[in-house]
Amino acid sequence: MAVTLGKKLRDLRRERGLTQHELAEKAGVDDTYISKIENDRLPYSPSAETIRLIARVLDADALELLAMVERAPKELLGLSDTRHAYEFLRIVAHHDLKESDWEALKNLLEQRVQRRSYPGGKSRK
């Protein structure tokens, strides 16, 4: 049986020693809403913002929780199935990267893709 968002949140909340009421209060939502989420009784998925708020309170990975209910951007959903891509996104989400860091990462990725596309490092420019 697949782990649902509700079960994941319940497990995280219990690990943190919080009650549903405490989690709801810290996340700024109603405690009955937390109960419905945990028991998979919502007729819809919580909003991305609600999931982010709850993740912040639980010190949980928001990307992982968002992917569970397909609330992550569509372009990122497939990446969450790839362990290395997921780890990369987790690192990026938890560090304050500077513009120069992003440029260096982009350049490195472009070089790797180019070498793979054109063995011997020669491009078709």
MOPAC internal coordinates of N, CA, C and O (Angstrom, degrees):
PM7 1SCF
backbone

  N    0.0000 0     0.00 0     0.00 0    0    0    0
  C    1.4563 1     0.00 0     0.00 0    1    0    0
  C    1.5298 1   109.62 1     0.00 0    2    1    0
  O    1.2310 1   120.49 1   -46.45 1    3    2    1
  N    1.3115 1   116.67 1   133.55 1    3    2    1
  C    1.4618 1   121.72 1  -179.33 1    5    3    2
  C    1.5290 1   110.40 1   -72.25 1    6    5    3
  O    1.2310 1   121.49 1   -34.18 1    7    6    5
  N    1.3138 1   114.76 1   145.82 1    7    6    5
  C    1.4554 1   120.14 1   176.44 1    9    7    6
  C    1.5185 1   108.14 1   -76.55 1   10    9    7
  O    1.2310 1   120.75 1   -51.55 1   11   10    9
  N    1.3070 1   116.16 1   128.45 1   11   10    9
  C    1.4617 1   121.35 1   179.42 1   13   11   10
  C    1.5247 1   109.61 1   -90.89 1   14   13   11
  O    1.2310 1   121.20 1   -14.58 1   15   14   13
  N    1.3185 1   115.30 1   165.42 1   15   14   13
  C    1.4604 1   120.01 1   175.41 1   17   15   14
  C    1.5230 1   109.69 1   -58.36 1   18   17   15
  O    1.2310 1   120.33 1   137.61 1   19   18   17
  N    1.3115 1   116.97 1   -42.39 1   19   18   17
  C    1.4640 1   120.68 1  -178.99 1   21   19   18
  C    1.5184 1   112.83 1   -59.64 1   22   21   19
  O    1.2310 1   120.77 1   133.10 1   23   22   21
  N    1.3236 1   116.14 1   -46.90 1   23   22   21
  C    1.4620 1   119.67 1   179.79 1   25   23   22
  C    1.5162 1   110.68 1   -65.29 1   26   25   23
  O    1.2310 1   120.37 1   138.32 1   27   26   25
  N    1.3210 1   116.90 1   -41.68 1   27   26   25
  C    1.4641 1   121.24 1   179.46 1   29   27   26
  C    1.5275 1   110.39 1   -60.56 1   30   29   27
  O    1.2310 1   120.45 1   133.71 1   31   30   29
  N    1.3341 1   116.75 1   -46.29 1   31   30   29
  C    1.4599 1   120.40 1  -179.98 1   33   31   30
  C    1.5263 1   111.43 1   -64.67 1   34   33   31
  O    1.2310 1   120.39 1   138.14 1   35   34   33
  N    1.3324 1   116.86 1   -41.86 1   35   34   33
  C    1.4645 1   120.46 1   178.42 1   37   35   34
  C    1.5276 1   110.33 1   -59.91 1   38   37   35
  O    1.2310 1   120.63 1   133.90 1   39   38   37
  N    1.3216 1   116.40 1   -46.10 1   39   38   37
  C    1.4650 1   120.38 1   179.77 1   41   39   38
  C    1.5305 1   111.20 1   -61.99 1   42   41   39
  O    1.2310 1   120.56 1   135.23 1   43   42   41
  N    1.3176 1   116.53 1   -44.77 1   43   42   41
  C    1.4671 1   120.56 1   179.12 1   45   43   42
  C    1.5310 1   111.19 1   -63.12 1   46   45   43
  O    1.2310 1   120.95 1   135.80 1   47   46   45
  N    1.3234 1   115.79 1   -44.20 1   47   46   45
  C    1.4682 1   120.11 1  -179.51 1   49   47   46
  C    1.5207 1   110.68 1   -60.80 1   50   49   47
  O    1.2310 1   120.69 1   134.69 1   51   50   49
  N    1.3175 1   116.29 1   -45.31 1   51   50   49
  C    1.4644 1   120.29 1  -179.85 1   53   51   50
  C    1.5243 1   111.22 1   -65.65 1   54   53   51
  O    1.2310 1   120.41 1   140.28 1   55   54   53
  N    1.3362 1   116.82 1   -39.72 1   55   54   53
  C    1.4718 1   120.35 1   177.01 1   57   55   54
  C    1.5197 1   111.30 1   -59.63 1   58   57   55
  O    1.2310 1   120.75 1   146.23 1   59   58   57
  N    1.3380 1   116.17 1   -33.77 1   59   58   57
  C    1.4694 1   120.78 1  -179.19 1   61   59   58
  C    1.5290 1   112.13 1   -85.12 1   62   61   59
  O    1.2310 1   120.94 1   175.97 1   63   62   61
  N    1.3311 1   115.80 1    -4.03 1   63   62   61
  C    1.4596 1   120.11 1   178.18 1   65   63   62
  C    1.5183 1   113.95 1    71.93 1   66   65   63
  O    1.2310 1   120.47 1  -149.98 1   67   66   65
  N    1.3249 1   116.70 1    30.02 1   67   66   65
  C    1.4565 1   121.46 1  -179.87 1   69   67   66
  C    1.5206 1   111.31 1  -104.43 1   70   69   67
  O    1.2310 1   120.62 1   -31.75 1   71   70   69
  N    1.3147 1   116.42 1   148.25 1   71   70   69
  C    1.4596 1   120.96 1   171.08 1   73   71   70
  C    1.5283 1   107.83 1   -86.12 1   74   73   71
  O    1.2310 1   120.52 1   -13.41 1   75   74   73
  N    1.3100 1   116.61 1   166.59 1   75   74   73
  C    1.4675 1   119.83 1   175.92 1   77   75   74
  C    1.5205 1   109.62 1   -60.11 1   78   77   75
  O    1.2310 1   120.61 1   139.54 1   79   78   77
  N    1.3194 1   116.44 1   -40.46 1   79   78   77
  C    1.4633 1   120.82 1  -179.33 1   81   79   78
  C    1.5325 1   110.75 1   -62.40 1   82   81   79
  O    1.2310 1   119.91 1   136.30 1   83   82   81
  N    1.3249 1   117.77 1   -43.70 1   83   82   81
  C    1.4677 1   121.22 1   179.73 1   85   83   82
  C    1.5290 1   111.47 1   -64.65 1   86   85   83
  O    1.2310 1   120.72 1   136.83 1   87   86   85
  N    1.3250 1   116.23 1   -43.17 1   87   86   85
  C    1.4562 1   119.94 1   177.88 1   89   87   86
  C    1.5222 1   110.53 1   -62.01 1   90   89   87
  O    1.2310 1   120.79 1   133.76 1   91   90   89
  N    1.3206 1   116.10 1   -46.24 1   91   90   89
  C    1.4643 1   120.65 1  -179.30 1   93   91   90
  C    1.5242 1   111.01 1   -60.43 1   94   93   91
  O    1.2310 1   120.67 1   135.12 1   95   94   93
  N    1.3091 1   116.33 1   -44.88 1   95   94   93
  C    1.4623 1   120.86 1  -179.30 1   97   95   94
  C    1.5271 1   111.14 1   -61.68 1   98   97   95
  O    1.2310 1   120.47 1   134.32 1   99   98   97
  N    1.3281 1   116.70 1   -45.68 1   99   98   97
  C    1.4673 1   120.90 1  -178.61 1  101   99   98
  C    1.5221 1   112.16 1   -69.12 1  102  101   99
  O    1.2310 1   120.26 1   149.03 1  103  102  101
  N    1.3262 1   117.10 1   -30.97 1  103  102  101
  C    1.4677 1   121.19 1  -179.76 1  105  103  102
  C    1.5263 1   111.91 1   -88.09 1  106  105  103
  O    1.2310 1   120.42 1   168.62 1  107  106  105
  N    1.3261 1   116.81 1   -11.38 1  107  106  105
  C    1.4579 1   120.09 1   179.00 1  109  107  106
  C    1.5196 1   114.25 1    77.73 1  110  109  107
  O    1.2310 1   120.94 1  -148.67 1  111  110  109
  N    1.3395 1   115.82 1    31.33 1  111  110  109
  C    1.4680 1   120.21 1   176.93 1  113  111  110
  C    1.5227 1   108.68 1  -126.24 1  114  113  111
  O    1.2310 1   120.67 1    -9.09 1  115  114  113
  N    1.3072 1   116.33 1   170.91 1  115  114  113
  C    1.4590 1   122.01 1   179.16 1  117  115  114
  C    1.5287 1   110.17 1   -76.43 1  118  117  115
  O    1.2310 1   120.29 1   -37.08 1  119  118  117
  N    1.3363 1   117.05 1   142.92 1  119  118  117
  C    1.4677 1   118.92 1  -178.40 1  121  119  118
  C    1.5230 1   112.40 1   -67.80 1  122  121  119
  O    1.2310 1   119.79 1   153.80 1  123  122  121
  N    1.3213 1   118.01 1   -26.20 1  123  122  121
  C    1.4679 1   118.65 1   176.02 1  125  123  122
  C    1.5284 1   110.45 1   -68.55 1  126  125  123
  O    1.2310 1   120.90 1   151.19 1  127  126  125
  N    1.3383 1   115.89 1   -28.81 1  127  126  125
  C    1.4655 1   120.95 1   176.98 1  129  127  126
  C    1.5230 1   109.96 1   -66.60 1  130  129  127
  O    1.2310 1   120.41 1   136.53 1  131  130  129
  N    1.3266 1   116.83 1   -43.47 1  131  130  129
  C    1.4662 1   121.06 1   176.86 1  133  131  130
  C    1.5253 1   109.47 1   -60.67 1  134  133  131
  O    1.2310 1   120.25 1   136.89 1  135  134  133
  N    1.3069 1   117.13 1   -43.11 1  135  134  133
  C    1.4647 1   120.94 1   178.98 1  137  135  134
  C    1.5257 1   110.98 1   -60.14 1  138  137  135
  O    1.2310 1   120.37 1   135.31 1  139  138  137
  N    1.3169 1   116.91 1   -44.69 1  139  138  137
  C    1.4661 1   120.80 1   179.50 1  141  139  138
  C    1.5218 1   111.64 1   -63.52 1  142  141  139
  O    1.2310 1   120.60 1   139.98 1  143  142  141
  N    1.3427 1   116.46 1   -40.02 1  143  142  141
  C    1.4653 1   119.60 1   178.33 1  145  143  142
  C    1.5217 1   109.47 1   -63.04 1  146  145  143
  O    1.2310 1   120.82 1   129.32 1  147  146  145
  N    1.3481 1   116.05 1   -50.68 1  147  146  145
  C    1.4645 1   120.65 1  -176.15 1  149  147  146
  C    1.5277 1   112.81 1   -62.31 1  150  149  147
  O    1.2310 1   120.61 1   149.26 1  151  150  149
  N    1.3010 1   116.43 1   -30.74 1  151  150  149
  C    1.4641 1   120.28 1  -179.42 1  153  151  150
  C    1.5217 1   112.81 1   -96.35 1  154  153  151
  O    1.2310 1   120.91 1  -168.83 1  155  154  153
  N    1.3243 1   115.86 1    11.17 1  155  154  153
  C    1.4696 1   122.37 1   178.84 1  157  155  154
  C    1.5265 1   111.61 1    51.98 1  158  157  155
  O    1.2310 1   121.18 1  -134.82 1  159  158  157
  N    1.3237 1   115.34 1    45.18 1  159  158  157
  C    1.4582 1   120.54 1  -178.49 1  161  159  158
  C    1.5343 1   113.58 1  -113.21 1  162  161  159
  O    1.2310 1   120.66 1  -167.63 1  163  162  161
  N    1.3216 1   116.35 1    12.37 1  163  162  161
  C    1.4650 1   118.90 1   175.11 1  165  163  162
  C    1.5231 1   108.18 1   -83.51 1  166  165  163
  O    1.2310 1   119.92 1   -40.55 1  167  166  165
  N    1.3212 1   117.76 1   139.45 1  167  166  165
  C    1.4670 1   119.32 1   178.17 1  169  167  166
  C    1.5368 1   112.00 1   -77.96 1  170  169  167
  O    1.2310 1   120.59 1  -178.63 1  171  170  169
  N    1.3259 1   116.49 1     1.37 1  171  170  169
  C    1.4579 1   122.59 1  -179.55 1  173  171  170
  C    1.5292 1   107.94 1  -149.24 1  174  173  171
  O    1.2310 1   120.54 1   -12.95 1  175  174  173
  N    1.3125 1   116.57 1   167.05 1  175  174  173
  C    1.4676 1   120.24 1   176.22 1  177  175  174
  C    1.5206 1   109.26 1   -82.95 1  178  177  175
  O    1.2310 1   120.29 1   -34.15 1  179  178  177
  N    1.3302 1   117.05 1   145.85 1  179  178  177
  C    1.4740 1   119.10 1   176.01 1  181  179  178
  C    1.5285 1   109.85 1   -60.07 1  182  181  179
  O    1.2310 1   121.29 1   -24.55 1  183  182  181
  N    1.3247 1   115.14 1   155.45 1  183  182  181
  C    1.4641 1   118.90 1   179.09 1  185  183  182
  C    1.5247 1   110.10 1   -66.41 1  186  185  183
  O    1.2310 1   121.51 1   -20.40 1  187  186  185
  N    1.3170 1   114.71 1   159.60 1  187  186  185
  C    1.4643 1   120.06 1   178.32 1  189  187  186
  C    1.5200 1   110.21 1   -59.75 1  190  189  187
  O    1.2310 1   119.75 1   139.97 1  191  190  189
  N    1.3190 1   118.07 1   -40.03 1  191  190  189
  C    1.4609 1   121.27 1  -179.83 1  193  191  190
  C    1.5273 1   111.41 1   -64.44 1  194  193  191
  O    1.2310 1   120.03 1   139.09 1  195  194  193
  N    1.3288 1   117.55 1   -40.91 1  195  194  193
  C    1.4691 1   120.57 1   177.63 1  197  195  194
  C    1.5217 1   110.43 1   -63.52 1  198  197  195
  O    1.2310 1   120.63 1   137.51 1  199  198  197
  N    1.3089 1   116.40 1   -42.49 1  199  198  197
  C    1.4735 1   119.98 1   178.79 1  201  199  198
  C    1.5222 1   110.26 1   -62.84 1  202  201  199
  O    1.2310 1   120.49 1   138.75 1  203  202  201
  N    1.3208 1   116.68 1   -41.25 1  203  202  201
  C    1.4706 1   120.23 1   178.18 1  205  203  202
  C    1.5221 1   111.23 1   -62.87 1  206  205  203
  O    1.2310 1   120.16 1   137.06 1  207  206  205
  N    1.3294 1   117.30 1   -42.94 1  207  206  205
  C    1.4706 1   120.96 1   179.12 1  209  207  206
  C    1.5269 1   110.94 1   -61.94 1  210  209  207
  O    1.2310 1   120.64 1   134.22 1  211  210  209
  N    1.3157 1   116.38 1   -45.78 1  211  210  209
  C    1.4614 1   120.80 1  -179.97 1  213  211  210
  C    1.5254 1   109.97 1   -64.73 1  214  213  211
  O    1.2310 1   120.40 1   137.85 1  215  214  213
  N    1.3214 1   116.84 1   -42.15 1  215  214  213
  C    1.4642 1   120.81 1   178.83 1  217  215  214
  C    1.5261 1   110.64 1   -60.26 1  218  217  215
  O    1.2310 1   120.61 1   138.82 1  219  218  217
  N    1.3148 1   116.43 1   -41.18 1  219  218  217
  C    1.4709 1   120.73 1  -179.91 1  221  219  218
  C    1.5283 1   110.08 1   -62.21 1  222  221  219
  O    1.2310 1   120.30 1   134.47 1  223  222  221
  N    1.3260 1   117.04 1   -45.53 1  223  222  221
  C    1.4664 1   121.01 1  -179.95 1  225  223  222
  C    1.5256 1   110.50 1   -63.10 1  226  225  223
  O    1.2310 1   120.41 1   139.81 1  227  226  225
  N    1.3254 1   116.82 1   -40.19 1  227  226  225
  C    1.4672 1   121.39 1  -177.72 1  229  227  226
  C    1.5261 1   112.95 1   -85.23 1  230  229  227
  O    1.2310 1   120.46 1   179.41 1  231  230  229
  N    1.3246 1   116.72 1    -0.59 1  231  230  229
  C    1.4620 1   121.47 1  -175.60 1  233  231  230
  C    1.5292 1   109.15 1    52.69 1  234  233  231
  O    1.2310 1   121.62 1  -132.26 1  235  234  233
  N    1.3272 1   114.51 1    47.74 1  235  234  233
  C    1.4650 1   122.18 1  -177.39 1  237  235  234
  C    1.5250 1   109.04 1  -110.90 1  238  237  235
  O    1.2310 1   121.17 1   -12.27 1  239  238  237
  N    1.3045 1   115.37 1   167.73 1  239  238  237
  C    1.4521 1   122.33 1  -179.74 1  241  239  238
  C    1.5265 1   109.78 1   -82.03 1  242  241  239
  O    1.2310 1   120.79 1   -73.47 1  243  242  241
  N    1.3210 1   116.09 1   106.53 1  243  242  241
  C    1.4628 1   120.61 1  -177.75 1  245  243  242
  C    1.5206 1   112.05 1   -60.95 1  246  245  243
  O    1.2310 1   120.12 1   141.13 1  247  246  245
  N    1.3376 1   117.38 1   -38.87 1  247  246  245
  C    1.4681 1   119.54 1   179.60 1  249  247  246
  C    1.5214 1   111.85 1   -60.05 1  250  249  247
  O    1.2310 1   120.60 1   138.01 1  251  250  249
  N    1.3222 1   116.45 1   -41.99 1  251  250  249
  C    1.4616 1   120.18 1   179.03 1  253  251  250
  C    1.5273 1   110.69 1   -62.77 1  254  253  251
  O    1.2310 1   120.67 1   135.03 1  255  254  253
  N    1.3314 1   116.32 1   -44.97 1  255  254  253
  C    1.4698 1   119.87 1  -179.51 1  257  255  254
  C    1.5177 1   111.22 1   -67.01 1  258  257  255
  O    1.2310 1   120.17 1   138.76 1  259  258  257
  N    1.3225 1   117.27 1   -41.24 1  259  258  257
  C    1.4682 1   120.72 1   178.53 1  261  259  258
  C    1.5215 1   111.11 1   -63.04 1  262  261  259
  O    1.2310 1   120.38 1   139.82 1  263  262  261
  N    1.3203 1   116.88 1   -40.18 1  263  262  261
  C    1.4635 1   120.51 1   179.71 1  265  263  262
  C    1.5222 1   111.22 1   -65.16 1  266  265  263
  O    1.2310 1   120.12 1   149.21 1  267  266  265
  N    1.3337 1   117.38 1   -30.79 1  267  266  265
  C    1.4681 1   120.50 1  -179.08 1  269  267  266
  C    1.5231 1   111.41 1   -62.53 1  270  269  267
  O    1.2310 1   120.14 1   150.02 1  271  270  269
  N    1.3228 1   117.35 1   -29.98 1  271  270  269
  C    1.4654 1   120.91 1  -179.87 1  273  271  270
  C    1.5234 1   111.31 1  -114.62 1  274  273  271
  O    1.2310 1   121.25 1  -161.98 1  275  274  273
  N    1.3352 1   115.21 1    18.02 1  275  274  273
  C    1.4593 1   122.41 1   178.37 1  277  275  274
  C    1.5176 1   112.37 1    52.44 1  278  277  275
  O    1.2310 1   121.59 1  -136.46 1  279  278  277
  N    1.3352 1   114.56 1    43.54 1  279  278  277
  C    1.4632 1   120.60 1   175.99 1  281  279  278
  C    1.5212 1   111.77 1  -101.31 1  282  281  279
  O    1.2310 1   120.61 1   173.04 1  283  282  281
  N    1.3275 1   116.43 1    -6.96 1  283  282  281
  C    1.4579 1   119.45 1   174.56 1  285  283  282
  C    1.5200 1   107.21 1   -71.72 1  286  285  283
  O    1.2310 1   120.07 1   -23.59 1  287  286  285
  N    1.3241 1   117.46 1   156.41 1  287  286  285
  C    1.4637 1   118.46 1   176.42 1  289  287  286
  C    1.5262 1   110.33 1   -54.00 1  290  289  287
  O    1.2310 1   120.75 1   -39.97 1  291  290  289
  N    1.3231 1   116.17 1   140.03 1  291  290  289
  C    1.4644 1   121.27 1  -176.67 1  293  291  290
  C    1.5278 1   112.06 1   -51.61 1  294  293  291
  O    1.2310 1   120.71 1   143.59 1  295  294  293
  N    1.3260 1   116.24 1   -36.41 1  295  294  293
  C    1.4563 1   120.31 1  -179.22 1  297  295  294
  C    1.5292 1   112.42 1   -64.54 1  298  297  295
  O    1.2310 1   120.06 1   157.31 1  299  298  297
  N    1.3301 1   117.49 1   -22.69 1  299  298  297
  C    1.4696 1   121.31 1  -178.41 1  301  299  298
  C    1.5219 1   113.43 1   -98.47 1  302  301  299
  O    1.2310 1   119.51 1   165.13 1  303  302  301
  N    1.3169 1   118.55 1   -14.87 1  303  302  301
  C    1.4638 1   120.67 1  -175.44 1  305  303  302
  C    1.5193 1   112.62 1   -58.50 1  306  305  303
  O    1.2310 1   119.72 1   134.18 1  307  306  305
  N    1.3091 1   118.14 1   -45.82 1  307  306  305
  C    1.4570 1   120.67 1  -179.98 1  309  307  306
  C    1.5150 1   112.83 1   -66.33 1  310  309  307
  O    1.2310 1   120.24 1   152.30 1  311  310  309
  N    1.3171 1   117.14 1   -27.70 1  311  310  309
  C    1.4619 1   120.69 1  -179.45 1  313  311  310
  C    1.5134 1   112.17 1   -68.58 1  314  313  311
  O    1.2310 1   120.10 1   151.68 1  315  314  313
  N    1.3217 1   117.41 1   -28.32 1  315  314  313
  C    1.4642 1   119.07 1  -176.92 1  317  315  314
  C    1.5255 1   111.34 1   -67.68 1  318  317  315
  O    1.2310 1   120.12 1   165.68 1  319  318  317
  N    1.3434 1   117.38 1   -14.32 1  319  318  317
  C    1.4614 1   120.67 1   176.73 1  321  319  318
  C    1.5275 1   111.85 1   -84.81 1  322  321  319
  O    1.2310 1   120.60 1   167.82 1  323  322  321
  N    1.3119 1   116.46 1   -12.18 1  323  322  321
  C    1.4525 1   121.79 1  -179.83 1  325  323  322
  C    1.5132 1   108.25 1  -100.75 1  326  325  323
  O    1.2310 1   120.39 1   -64.98 1  327  326  325
  N    1.3231 1   116.86 1   115.02 1  327  326  325
  C    1.4660 1   121.44 1  -173.22 1  329  327  326
  C    1.5214 1   112.46 1   -55.43 1  330  329  327
  O    1.2310 1   119.81 1   133.56 1  331  330  329
  N    1.3123 1   117.98 1   -46.44 1  331  330  329
  C    1.4601 1   120.23 1  -177.31 1  333  331  330
  C    1.5316 1   111.47 1   -67.82 1  334  333  331
  O    1.2310 1   120.02 1   141.17 1  335  334  333
  N    1.3088 1   117.58 1   -38.83 1  335  334  333
  C    1.4593 1   120.60 1   177.85 1  337  335  334
  C    1.5213 1   110.01 1   -65.17 1  338  337  335
  O    1.2310 1   120.98 1   137.68 1  339  338  337
  N    1.3221 1   115.73 1   -42.32 1  339  338  337
  C    1.4550 1   120.50 1   178.82 1  341  339  338
  C    1.5280 1   110.58 1   -61.88 1  342  341  339
  O    1.2310 1   120.16 1   136.18 1  343  342  341
  N    1.3271 1   117.29 1   -43.82 1  343  342  341
  C    1.4694 1   121.33 1   178.77 1  345  343  342
  C    1.5270 1   110.41 1   -63.52 1  346  345  343
  O    1.2310 1   120.45 1   138.91 1  347  346  345
  N    1.3183 1   116.75 1   -41.09 1  347  346  345
  C    1.4596 1   120.65 1   177.47 1  349  347  346
  C    1.5287 1   110.23 1   -59.57 1  350  349  347
  O    1.2310 1   120.58 1   131.45 1  351  350  349
  N    1.3226 1   116.50 1   -48.55 1  351  350  349
  C    1.4657 1   120.52 1  -179.76 1  353  351  350
  C    1.5253 1   111.59 1   -63.23 1  354  353  351
  O    1.2310 1   120.39 1   143.18 1  355  354  353
  N    1.3215 1   116.86 1   -36.82 1  355  354  353
  C    1.4680 1   121.01 1   178.28 1  357  355  354
  C    1.5298 1   110.15 1   -63.94 1  358  357  355
  O    1.2310 1   120.36 1   135.68 1  359  358  357
  N    1.3129 1   116.91 1   -44.32 1  359  358  357
  C    1.4687 1   120.96 1   179.06 1  361  359  358
  C    1.5261 1   110.05 1   -62.60 1  362  361  359
  O    1.2310 1   120.79 1   133.46 1  363  362  361
  N    1.3225 1   116.09 1   -46.54 1  363  362  361
  C    1.4584 1   120.71 1  -179.50 1  365  363  362
  C    1.5266 1   110.80 1   -60.66 1  366  365  363
  O    1.2310 1   120.56 1   138.38 1  367  366  365
  N    1.3225 1   116.54 1   -41.62 1  367  366  365
  C    1.4638 1   120.30 1  -177.59 1  369  367  366
  C    1.5282 1   112.65 1   -67.23 1  370  369  367
  O    1.2310 1   120.05 1   155.30 1  371  370  369
  N    1.3223 1   117.52 1   -24.70 1  371  370  369
  C    1.4647 1   120.54 1  -174.90 1  373  371  370
  C    1.5262 1   114.06 1  -104.41 1  374  373  371
  O    1.2310 1   120.02 1  -171.55 1  375  374  373
  N    1.3154 1   117.57 1     8.45 1  375  374  373
  C    1.4603 1   120.36 1   179.64 1  377  375  374
  C    1.5214 1   109.94 1  -131.79 1  378  377  375
  O    1.2310 1   121.50 1   -33.10 1  379  378  377
  N    1.2940 1   114.74 1   146.90 1  379  378  377
  C    1.4602 1   120.99 1  -179.85 1  381  379  378
  C    1.5258 1   108.95 1   -88.98 1  382  381  379
  O    1.2310 1   120.79 1   -93.06 1  383  382  381
  N    1.3259 1   116.10 1    86.94 1  383  382  381
  C    1.4582 1   120.26 1  -178.73 1  385  383  382
  C    1.5229 1   110.53 1   -77.43 1  386  385  383
  O    1.2310 1   121.46 1   -37.61 1  387  386  385
  N    1.3132 1   114.81 1   142.39 1  387  386  385
  C    1.4596 1   121.34 1   178.20 1  389  387  386
  C    1.5225 1   108.68 1   -91.35 1  390  389  387
  O    1.2310 1   121.02 1   -14.22 1  391  390  389
  N    1.3103 1   115.65 1   165.78 1  391  390  389
  C    1.4597 1   121.13 1   179.33 1  393  391  390
  C    1.5266 1   111.05 1   -55.16 1  394  393  391
  O    1.2310 1   120.50 1   140.63 1  395  394  393
  N    1.3274 1   116.65 1   -39.37 1  395  394  393
  C    1.4647 1   120.45 1  -179.88 1  397  395  394
  C    1.5357 1   111.44 1   -66.05 1  398  397  395
  O    1.2310 1   120.34 1   146.75 1  399  398  397
  N    1.3434 1   116.96 1   -33.25 1  399  398  397
  C    1.4678 1   120.32 1   176.55 1  401  399  398
  C    1.5223 1   110.32 1   -64.77 1  402  401  399
  O    1.2310 1   120.84 1   134.97 1  403  402  401
  N    1.3355 1   115.99 1   -45.03 1  403  402  401
  C    1.4621 1   120.64 1  -179.72 1  405  403  402
  C    1.5255 1   110.76 1   -62.82 1  406  405  403
  O    1.2310 1   121.00 1   138.65 1  407  406  405
  N    1.3320 1   115.69 1   -41.35 1  407  406  405
  C    1.4649 1   119.75 1   179.76 1  409  407  406
  C    1.5286 1   110.44 1   -63.62 1  410  409  407
  O    1.2310 1   120.22 1   136.24 1  411  410  409
  N    1.3256 1   117.18 1   -43.76 1  411  410  409
  C    1.4610 1   121.06 1   179.83 1  413  411  410
  C    1.5277 1   110.85 1   -63.23 1  414  413  411
  O    1.2310 1   120.26 1   137.22 1  415  414  413
  N    1.3349 1   117.11 1   -42.78 1  415  414  413
  C    1.4704 1   120.98 1   178.51 1  417  415  414
  C    1.5201 1   111.13 1   -63.63 1  418  417  415
  O    1.2310 1   120.74 1   135.88 1  419  418  417
  N    1.3275 1   116.19 1   -44.12 1  419  418  417
  C    1.4710 1   120.67 1   179.01 1  421  419  418
  C    1.5251 1   110.55 1   -61.20 1  422  421  419
  O    1.2310 1   120.57 1   134.53 1  423  422  421
  N    1.3330 1   116.52 1   -45.47 1  423  422  421
  C    1.4601 1   120.23 1  -179.58 1  425  423  422
  C    1.5277 1   111.65 1   -63.12 1  426  425  423
  O    1.2310 1   120.58 1   136.97 1  427  426  425
  N    1.3177 1   116.50 1   -43.03 1  427  426  425
  C    1.4654 1   120.67 1   178.37 1  429  427  426
  C    1.5244 1   110.88 1   -60.88 1  430  429  427
  O    1.2310 1   120.48 1   134.57 1  431  430  429
  N    1.3068 1   116.68 1   -45.43 1  431  430  429
  C    1.4677 1   120.49 1   179.83 1  433  431  430
  C    1.5286 1   110.92 1   -63.97 1  434  433  431
  O    1.2310 1   120.30 1   136.67 1  435  434  433
  N    1.3248 1   117.04 1   -43.33 1  435  434  433
  C    1.4629 1   119.90 1   178.67 1  437  435  434
  C    1.5242 1   111.45 1   -60.50 1  438  437  435
  O    1.2310 1   120.45 1   139.07 1  439  438  437
  N    1.3329 1   116.74 1   -40.93 1  439  438  437
  C    1.4607 1   120.90 1   178.67 1  441  439  438
  C    1.5280 1   111.08 1   -63.62 1  442  441  439
  O    1.2310 1   120.50 1   135.69 1  443  442  441
  N    1.3226 1   116.64 1   -44.31 1  443  442  441
  C    1.4721 1   120.42 1  -179.40 1  445  443  442
  C    1.5266 1   110.79 1   -64.72 1  446  445  443
  O    1.2310 1   120.20 1   137.22 1  447  446  445
  N    1.3136 1   117.23 1   -42.78 1  447  446  445
  C    1.4642 1   120.90 1   179.85 1  449  447  446
  C    1.5205 1   109.95 1   -65.63 1  450  449  447
  O    1.2310 1   120.67 1   139.01 1  451  450  449
  N    1.3119 1   116.32 1   -40.99 1  451  450  449
  C    1.4720 1   119.97 1  -179.92 1  453  451  450
  C    1.5326 1   110.72 1   -64.54 1  454  453  451
  O    1.2310 1   120.01 1   136.11 1  455  454  453
  N    1.3339 1   117.59 1   -43.89 1  455  454  453
  C    1.4717 1   120.13 1   179.24 1  457  455  454
  C    1.5266 1   110.85 1   -62.65 1  458  457  455
  O    1.2310 1   120.23 1   142.13 1  459  458  457
  N    1.3265 1   117.17 1   -37.87 1  459  458  457
  C    1.4580 1   119.92 1   179.91 1  461  459  458
  C    1.5277 1   110.89 1   -71.27 1  462  461  459
  O    1.2310 1   120.49 1   142.26 1  463  462  461
  N    1.3333 1   116.67 1   -37.74 1  463  462  461
  C    1.4685 1   121.00 1  -178.91 1  465  463  462
  C    1.5186 1   112.03 1   -72.23 1  466  465  463
  O    1.2310 1   120.81 1   146.40 1  467  466  465
  N    1.3159 1   116.06 1   -33.60 1  467  466  465
  C    1.4539 1   121.33 1  -176.67 1  469  467  466
  C    1.5228 1   108.88 1  -129.64 1  470  469  467
  O    1.2310 1   120.07 1   -93.47 1  471  470  469
  N    1.3466 1   117.47 1    86.53 1  471  470  469
  C    1.4648 1   120.30 1  -178.72 1  473  471  470
  C    1.5233 1   110.83 1   -51.34 1  474  473  471
  O    1.2310 1   121.55 1   -38.13 1  475  474  473
  N    1.3091 1   114.64 1   141.87 1  475  474  473
  C    1.4658 1   120.29 1  -177.90 1  477  475  474
  C    1.5102 1   111.42 1    90.39 1  478  477  475
  O    1.2310 1   120.42 1   176.94 1  479  478  477
  N    1.3592 1   116.80 1    -3.06 1  479  478  477
  C    1.4626 1   120.91 1   175.31 1  481  479  478
  C    1.5060 1   114.63 1    79.85 1  482  481  479
  O    1.2310 1   119.12 1  -174.67 1  483  482  481
  N    1.3219 1   119.28 1     5.33 1  483  482  481
  C    1.4644 1   121.37 1  -178.38 1  485  483  482
  C    1.5352 1   108.74 1   -89.99 1  486  485  483
  O    1.2310 1   121.14 1   -51.90 1  487  486  485
  N    1.2954 1   115.42 1   128.10 1  487  486  485
  C    1.4615 1   119.35 1   179.10 1  489  487  486
  C    1.5187 1   110.19 1   -95.27 1  490  489  487
  O    1.2310 1   121.29 1    -9.80 1  491  490  489
  N    1.3143 1   115.14 1   170.20 1  491  490  489
  C    1.4701 1   120.91 1   179.87 1  493  491  490
  C    1.5172 1   111.43 1  -101.14 1  494  493  491
  O    1.2310 1   119.62 1  -145.28 1  495  494  493
  N    1.2910 1   118.33 1    34.72 1  495  494  493
  C    1.4808 1   120.22 1  -177.11 1  497  495  494
  C    1.4936 1   111.90 1   -72.04 1  498  497  495
  O    1.2310 1   120.10 1   180.00 1  499  498  497

